[in-house]
Structures are given as structure tokens and as C-alpha cells.
Amino acid sequence: MTTSGLAHRVTRTGILLALMLFAVVPLLSMFTTALAAPGSTPQGLSWPSDPHWHNFVDAWSTANFVALFRSSTLIVLGVVPATVAMATAAGYALAQLKVPFGKAIYGLLLVGLTLPFEALITPLYYDLRSMGLLGTRLAIVLPLIGLLMPFGVFWMRAHFLGTEPALTEAAKVDGANTWQTFRRIHLPLATSAWSALSVLFFLASWNQYLLPLVLVDDPTKRTVAGGLGAFQGQHGTDIVLLCAGSLLIILPSLVIFLIFQRNFVKALMQGAVK
């Protein structure tokens, strides 16, 4: 190995280790803090001499995570399948079909990517109130579907633009119509893309905090992120239980990512190659 090659390898390894520490150290700090004595304020990254494992049980009961996990699951099931299905179909249409005013429609969707959630809270509030949906889980599900759609279409369109046109032509020669070509050829080939998109939408829905806080009054109908407010008292915040509750919220997201990790990385690598 040449000197330049060794230096490149050392530099690359150093950068990867730095990024790994940047991601792992906060989680380790949260974990050690979650095991400290209740009501205490731990300093630094140190393992407690007497770990209090019951802090996770206390955090679970204090924040009423049973109801919040159920509510978040319902919200995720309402948002992710519908948004991924519509984004996949729209991305395929804009990439592979001759849609009237397709470029204009795609341009409007790109404008949607620039709009922050915070800028839409007030009009959403009044619109949902006029429809009688304020205070229900649909007040969270419907706006999230609309807010996530632009990115979903952008993601799936980029994937379908990279597929070989010869596949579509071969399907037409075999007598397949548009729906059959999409369902039997392009959709299976896009498994990595829409699986990765599902993970991203799951994270966005599961960790959503602002929309449920503003649009739903009942705490048990919000997402799990809203449960962190249970650890904030009038005179201070219970840091230990807050960290324990945060780890409980992170756990499902971590499990979902580990399950779909291969598809997620494959989708990113396909985009890099293209």
C-alpha cells in the first residue's frame, strides 16, 4: 500500500469514527442519566454506582405511554401506508407516463418541500375546525399525509427515472397495459425505494410533536413525543425520567430501522450510483 493510500484510509477511518461517536455518545449519555437516582442531576458521562432500572417503569407509567403508544401506532398506520402508496403511484406517473402538465404539477410539489410545518399551523387549525375534525386523530393524519407527499413523490420519481426504459418497452411488447407494467415490473424493482421511504415516514409520524400539540386537546390522542411533557413540572424538569422516557420513545424507531436497514442502505446506494 502506498503512502497516499494509507493516509486516505486513515483519514476515512478517522472521519467514520468521529461520526460514530457523534451519534453514539448522546445515546450513551441519555442511557447513563436514565439509570441515575430519581430527581438527581447527573454530571457528565459516567455509569451510576447504583443503577435505578425501575426509572424506565416509572417513566412508562408517569407519561401514560400505553395510551400514547396506541395512539401513535394508529397515527402511523393511517399516515405511512396511504402516503407511500400515493407517492409511489404519483412518482411513477410523473417519471414514466406522459401526464398533462406533469412538469407544472411536479414544480408545485417542489414548492411544497420548501414550506415548513410551522407556517401552516394556523390555516390548518381553522380548516380542520370548520370540518369538525379538530381534536381527532384525523386532524393529525390528514395534514401529515399532505405535508409528506411532496418529498415522497420527489423520492419515488427519482427512483423511477433511473429504471431502464427497455423494461417498459418489453412489457408493452408482451401485451401488458400501464397498470400491469407498474404492478408486476416497476413496483417490485422499487421495493428498496418505497421501503426506505416507509422508514422515513414512520420516523416523521412517530416523532411528530407540534401538530398533535396544537390540533388535539386530548393528550391520549397525541403521539408519544407529547408524553415528554409529563416530566416537566412547574418548578423544573425531572432529567432522569425525561431521559428514560426519551429512550422508550426511540426504541420502536430503532427496531424499525434495524428491520429495514438493508433496504434503506440499498436505496441510498442506488441513488448514489445513479
N, C-alpha and C positions, 0 to 999 in steps of 0.2 A: 504494500500500500504506500502510495506517495505521501509526501508531507502535506500537500494541499488536500488530498483526500482524507487524511487523518484529521486535519484541522476542521474540515467540513463536517465530518462525522461527530467530532467532539462538540462542535457548535450546535449541531442539530439535536444531539442528545441533551445538551445543557438547556436548550430552549424548551424541549419537551418536559424535562424535569421541572423547570420553573413553572410551566403552565400547569403541570400536575399538582404541584404544591399550592399554586394559586387557587385551584379548585378544591383540594382535599383539606387544607389547613382550616378553612372556616367551618367545614363539617365536623372535623375533629374537635374544634373549639366548642361548637354547639353541643356535641356529644358529652364532652367532659363537664361542661357547665350544667347540662341536664341531670347529671349524677351528683351534683353538689347538694349541700343541705338546703332544704326549702327556706326561702326568704333571704338567703345569703347573696352576696355579690362576688362571685369568683374573679380572681385576677389572673390573667394570662392563661396559657395553655398548660395545665397541669392536671394529672389524674388525682381525683379526690381520695383521701385516705380511707373514707368510709362511704363508698358509693351508695346512693339512695335510688335503687332501681324502681321503687314504688312511685317516683316522681312521674313516670310515664302513665301509670294508672290514675294518679291524681289529676294530671293534665287531661286525660281522656274524659274523666267524669266532670271536671270543672267546666270544660268548654262544651260539654254535651256533644261529643264527637260522633256518637251513634246516630243522632238525627242529622248532623251535618254531613257525615259520610254518605248517608242515604240520599240526602238532598243533592249533594254534588254528583253522585252516581246518576241520578235521574237527569240532571242538567247535562252531564257529559253524553249520556245516551241520546238525549234529544238534539244535541249540537253536532257531535262528531260524525255519526253515520250520514245524516242529511247533508251536512256541508261537504264532506268528502265526495259523496255521490254526485251532488250538483256541480262541484268544482271539477271533478273528473270528466263529466259529460260536457261541460262548457269548455274546458281546456281542449278536449278532443275536437269539438266543433270548430273552435277558433284556429286550431292548428292544422286540421286535416280536411275540413269541409269549406266550401265557398259560402260563407254566411253573409247575407246582405248587411252592409255597414259593419262588418266584422271588426275592421280597424278602429272605427269610432267607438264601438262597444268596448273593445279592449282598452282604448285610451281612457274611457270613463272609469273602467275598473282600476287602471293605474292611478287615477286621481284618488280613488278610494284608499289606496295604500298610503297616501300622504295625510289622511285625516286621522288625528288622534281620537281615542275614545272620549277623552275629557271634553273635546269640543262638541260632542254630540249628546252629552248627558241631558242638557236642558230640553232640546227638542224631543228627544226620546221620552223623557218624563211626561211631557204634555201629550204626545201622540199615544202613548200607552194608557194614559189616564182617560183619554177620550174613547179608547177602545175597550175600556173596562178591564184591562189586563194588569194594571198596576197592583203590585203586591203578590202576584202569582209567579210561578217558576217560568211561565211563558214570557214574562217580562224580561227574563234573563236569556232564555233560549233563542227567541226570535232576533233580538239585536245582535247576539253573538254570531248567529248564522250570517246575518248581513255584513257584519264587520270583518268576519274571517274569509268571506267569499273572495274578495279581490286577491288576497295572497294565494288562496287555494287555486284559483284559475291561473294566476301567474305561474305557479309552481308546476301544475299539470300541463299547461300549454308548452312550457319549456321542455318538458319530457317528450311530449308527442311530436314536437318539431324535430327532435333528434332521431325519430324512428325512420327506418328505411322506407321510402315510397314504394319500393318493389313489393313489399308485403301487401300493401293495399291493392296494387295492380294485380298481383297473383290471386288475391281473394276475389276480385271482380271477374277475373277470367274463369274462376271456378263457380261463378254464379252467386256469390254472396252479396247480399244487399248491405247498406250502410250499417244497420244495427248489428247484423251478423259479423261484419268485419270488426266492429268495435268490441263486441262481447267476446268473440272467440279468438281474436288475434291481438288487438291492441290492449285490451284490459288485462289479460294475463301477463303481457310483457311489461305492463306498468305497475305490477304488484309492489315492487320496491318503492316506487314513487308515491303511490297512494298510501302505502303502509307508513312511510316516513311522515307523510302529511297528517295521517291519523294521530301519530305520536305528538306532533307539534300542536295540533288542535286539542288533543287531550290536555296537554300542559296548559294551553291558553285558557281552556274552560275550567279545569280543576283549580287553577291558581287565581282565577278571576276574583277580584276584590271590590273594585269601585262600582261596577254595575249592580251587583246584588245589594251593596250597601245603600245605594241611592234609590233603587227601584223596588226593593222589597223590605217591608217593615218587620215581618216575622223573621227572627234570627234563624229559626229552624228550617227555613226555606232558602237560605243562602248557601254559599259554598263553604268549604272547610276553612278557607283563608279568613273568613269573617270570625271564626272561632277564636282567633288570636286576641281579639279584643277582650275576651273574658279574663285575660291575665293582666289587664290594665286597670288599676284601681284609681280612686280619687286622688290618692297621695303618692302614687308610684306604680311601678311595674314589677311583677314577680319575674325576674330574669330567668330563674331556674325553670319554672313551669313554662315560660314562654319558649325556651329552647327545646324543652321536651315536647311541647305541642307542635313546634315547627318541624321537628324530626318525624313526628307521626304523620304530618301532612305530606312531607317529602317522600315517605316510604312508598305509597302507591305509584307515584310518578317514577321513582327509581325502578320499581318492579316492571312497569310497562316498558320503560326504556330498555331494560335488560332483555325482555322478551323479544322486542322488535329491533334490537341493536344491529343485527346483521343486515336487515332490510334498510335500516336508516343509513348505515355507513355505505351500503351498496348504492343507494340513491344519490348520496353526496358524491361518491366516486364516479358514478355515471355522468353527473353534471360536470365534474372536473375534466373528464376525458373528452366530453363533447365540446 
